Amino acid sequence: MIAHQLIKTIKAHRGPIIVEVNNFDDTFYIQAVKADVLLQLGKFEADEETGFQLNAEGFLGKDYTHAHR
């Protein structure tokens, strides 16, 4: 997702933000502080592709559909 769109989506989301963490064999989901996630996303340019997406349930993970555009 584009940075400004993702930030807007996260701000509008009600409920916890769950971040996907991967190693070679496993995927873990960890609840994150929304303000901390927004702080990190603020490091992207507003129109830059982040490579992340937030789904309707609040899971933040790799954006497989838009990451390489």
JOKAMO-V308940 format. One record per backbone hydrogen bond with DSSP energy under -0.5 kcal/mol. NH is the residue of the N-H (numbers start at 0). CO is the residue of the C=O. If there is no record, write none. Layout:
BEGIN
nh=NH co=CO
nh=NH co=CO
END
This chain:
BEGIN
nh=2 co=47
nh=3 co=45
nh=4 co=1
nh=5 co=1
nh=6 co=2
nh=7 co=3
nh=8 co=4
nh=9 co=5
nh=10 co=6
nh=11 co=7
nh=12 co=8
nh=14 co=12
nh=16 co=31
nh=17 co=15
nh=17 co=57
nh=18 co=16
nh=18 co=29
nh=19 co=59
nh=20 co=27
nh=22 co=25
nh=27 co=20
nh=29 co=18
nh=31 co=16
nh=33 co=31
nh=35 co=32
nh=36 co=32
nh=37 co=33
nh=38 co=34
nh=39 co=35
nh=40 co=36
nh=41 co=37
nh=42 co=39
nh=43 co=40
nh=47 co=44
nh=49 co=0
nh=52 co=60
nh=54 co=58
nh=57 co=54
nh=59 co=17
nh=59 co=57
nh=60 co=52
nh=60 co=58
nh=62 co=50
nh=63 co=61
nh=66 co=62
nh=68 co=65
END
